[in-house]
Every structure is written in C-alpha cells, then in structure tokens.
Amino acid sequence: MAPIEQYVIDAVRERRKKLGISQEQLAHLLGYSEGFIANIETTKRSSKYNLRHINEIAKVLKCSPRDFLPKDAF
C-alpha cells in the first residue's frame, strides 16, 4: 500500500474515533456492509478508500474531503 493510501485510512480512522463512531456505525451510515470499514482499517488486507468513498465519508463526518489528505505530497 502506498504511503498516501495509508495516510487517508489513518486520517479517516482518527476522525471517526474522535467523533465516537464505530467502524460498524460508519459503514451503516455510508450504506456499506458492517465489515467494510474494518476491511480497510486492518493492515492484513489491501482494501483502501477511493475518491468517492472519501467524499461520502466527509459528508457523513461533516468535514471536507481535504481533511483526509496530507498538506504536502509524499
């Protein structure tokens, strides 16, 4: 997995936890299966977010998609 992909996963996880939202709750709010977020957040799988996911997550978590991206390129 590329560093930028891991950065996005970590940023989403941090925001989700800060808001007290479980993996299952976020998946439900997004309309995905219960294991969707867990599959992405686990280091044992190569699943990752795409731009559509990031945009939908930003809507649900009431922030900007930019909040999940680094300030500078890697």
MIDOSE-1310 file (N, C-alpha, C; in nm, 2 decimals, decimal comma, always signed):
residues 74
mapi	+0,08/-0,12/+0,00/+0,00/+0,00/+0,00/+0,09/+0,12/+0,00; +0,05/+0,22/-0,08/+0,13/+0,35/-0,09/+0,11/+0,43/+0,04; +0,21/+0,51/+0,07/+0,20/+0,59/+0,19/+0,08/+0,68/+0,19; +0,04/+0,74/+0,08/-0,07/+0,83/+0,07/-0,20/+0,75/+0,11
eqyv	-0,21/+0,63/+0,06/-0,33/+0,55/+0,09/-0,34/+0,52/+0,24; -0,23/+0,49/+0,30/-0,23/+0,46/+0,45/-0,26/+0,59/+0,52; -0,21/+0,70/+0,48/-0,24/+0,83/+0,54/-0,39/+0,86/+0,54; -0,46/+0,84/+0,43/-0,60/+0,86/+0,42/-0,67/+0,77/+0,52
idav	-0,64/+0,64/+0,52/-0,70/+0,54/+0,61/-0,68/+0,59/+0,76; -0,56/+0,63/+0,79/-0,54/+0,68/+0,93/-0,61/+0,80/+0,96; -0,63/+0,89/+0,87/-0,70/+1,02/+0,89/-0,85/+0,99/+0,91; -0,90/+0,90/+0,83/-1,05/+0,87/+0,85/-1,07/+0,80/+0,98
rerr	-0,98/+0,71/+1,02/-0,99/+0,64/+1,15/-0,98/+0,74/+1,26; -0,89/+0,83/+1,26/-0,87/+0,93/+1,36/-1,00/+1,02/+1,38; -1,05/+1,06/+1,27/-1,17/+1,15/+1,27/-1,29/+1,06/+1,32; -1,30/+0,94/+1,28/-1,41/+0,85/+1,32/-1,41/+0,83/+1,47
kklg	-1,29/+0,80/+1,52/-1,28/+0,77/+1,67/-1,30/+0,90/+1,75; -1,25/+1,01/+1,70/-1,27/+1,14/+1,77/-1,42/+1,17/+1,78; -1,50/+1,13/+1,69/-1,64/+1,16/+1,69/-1,72/+1,04/+1,76; -1,65/+0,94/+1,81/-1,71/+0,83/+1,88/-1,79/+0,74/+1,79
isqe	-1,75/+0,73/+1,67/-1,83/+0,64/+1,57/-1,75/+0,51/+1,55; -1,82/+0,40/+1,56/-1,75/+0,27/+1,54/-1,74/+0,24/+1,39; -1,66/+0,15/+1,36/-1,65/+0,10/+1,22/-1,78/+0,06/+1,17; -1,86/-0,01/+1,25/-1,99/-0,06/+1,20/-2,08/+0,05/+1,18
qlah	-2,08/+0,15/+1,27/-2,17/+0,27/+1,25/-2,14/+0,34/+1,13; -2,01/+0,37/+1,10/-1,97/+0,44/+0,98/-2,01/+0,37/+0,86; -1,99/+0,24/+0,86/-2,03/+0,16/+0,74/-2,18/+0,17/+0,72; -2,26/+0,16/+0,83/-2,40/+0,17/+0,81/-2,44/+0,31/+0,76
llgy	-2,38/+0,41/+0,81/-2,41/+0,55/+0,77/-2,38/+0,57/+0,62; -2,28/+0,49/+0,57/-2,24/+0,50/+0,43/-2,32/+0,41/+0,34; -2,40/+0,31/+0,40/-2,47/+0,22/+0,33/-2,39/+0,10/+0,28; -2,28/+0,07/+0,35/-2,20/-0,05/+0,32/-2,21/-0,16/+0,42
segf	-2,16/-0,27/+0,39/-2,17/-0,38/+0,49/-2,09/-0,35/+0,61; -2,13/-0,42/+0,72/-2,06/-0,40/+0,85/-1,91/-0,41/+0,85; -1,86/-0,50/+0,77/-1,72/-0,52/+0,77/-1,64/-0,43/+0,67; -1,71/-0,34/+0,60/-1,64/-0,26/+0,50/-1,53/-0,17/+0,56
iani	-1,55/-0,10/+0,67/-1,45/-0,01/+0,73/-1,34/-0,10/+0,79; -1,38/-0,21/+0,86/-1,28/-0,30/+0,92/-1,19/-0,35/+0,81; -1,24/-0,39/+0,70/-1,15/-0,44/+0,59/-1,05/-0,34/+0,55; -1,09/-0,21/+0,55/-1,00/-0,11/+0,51/-0,90/-0,08/+0,62
ettk	-0,95/-0,07/+0,74/-0,86/-0,03/+0,85/-0,76/-0,14/+0,90; -0,79/-0,26/+0,86/-0,69/-0,37/+0,90/-0,57/-0,36/+0,81; -0,46/-0,39/+0,87/-0,33/-0,40/+0,79/-0,31/-0,53/+0,72; -0,40/-0,62/+0,74/-0,39/-0,75/+0,68/-0,45/-0,76/+0,54
rssk	-0,52/-0,66/+0,50/-0,58/-0,65/+0,37/-0,53/-0,54/+0,29; -0,55/-0,54/+0,16/-0,51/-0,44/+0,07/-0,62/-0,34/+0,03; -0,74/-0,35/+0,10/-0,85/-0,27/+0,07/-0,82/-0,12/+0,10; -0,87/-0,03/+0,03/-0,85/+0,11/+0,05/-0,97/+0,19/+0,00
ynlr	-0,97/+0,32/+0,04/-1,07/+0,41/+0,00/-1,04/+0,47/-0,14; -1,15/+0,49/-0,21/-1,13/+0,56/-0,34/-1,19/+0,71/-0,32; -1,18/+0,79/-0,42/-1,23/+0,93/-0,40/-1,37/+0,94/-0,37; -1,45/+0,85/-0,43/-1,60/+0,85/-0,39/-1,62/+0,82/-0,25
hine	-1,55/+0,72/-0,20/-1,56/+0,69/-0,05/-1,52/+0,81/+0,03; -1,41/+0,87/+0,00/-1,36/+0,99/+0,08/-1,46/+1,10/+0,08; -1,53/+1,12/-0,04/-1,63/+1,23/-0,04/-1,75/+1,19/+0,04; -1,79/+1,07/+0,04/-1,91/+1,02/+0,11/-1,88/+1,03/+0,26
iakv	-1,76/+0,98/+0,30/-1,72/+0,98/+0,44/-1,72/+1,13/+0,49; -1,67/+1,22/+0,41/-1,66/+1,36/+0,45/-1,80/+1,41/+0,48; -1,90/+1,37/+0,39/-2,04/+1,42/+0,42/-2,09/+1,37/+0,55; -2,07/+1,24/+0,57/-2,12/+1,17/+0,70/-2,05/+1,23/+0,82
lkcs	-1,92/+1,25/+0,81/-1,85/+1,30/+0,93/-1,84/+1,46/+0,94; -1,92/+1,52/+0,84/-1,93/+1,67/+0,84/-1,80/+1,74/+0,84; -1,72/+1,71/+0,74/-1,59/+1,78/+0,72/-1,57/+1,78/+0,57; -1,45/+1,83/+0,53/-1,41/+1,84/+0,39/-1,33/+1,71/+0,36
prdf	-1,34/+1,67/+0,23/-1,26/+1,56/+0,19/-1,11/+1,59/+0,20; -1,07/+1,72/+0,20/-0,94/+1,76/+0,22/-0,88/+1,73/+0,36; -0,97/+1,71/+0,45/-0,93/+1,68/+0,59/-0,86/+1,54/+0,59; -0,88/+1,46/+0,49/-0,82/+1,33/+0,49/-0,70/+1,32/+0,40
lpkd	-0,66/+1,43/+0,35/-0,54/+1,43/+0,26/-0,43/+1,51/+0,33; -0,30/+1,47/+0,30/-0,19/+1,54/+0,36/-0,17/+1,68/+0,30; -0,11/+1,77/+0,37/-0,09/+1,91/+0,32/+0,00/+1,91/+0,20; +0,11/+1,83/+0,21/+0,21/+1,82/+0,10/+0,21/+1,68/+0,04
af	+0,25/+1,67/-0,08/+0,27/+1,54/-0,15/+0,38/+1,46/-0,08; +0,36/+1,33/-0,09/+0,46/+1,24/-0,03/+0,57/+1,21/-0,14
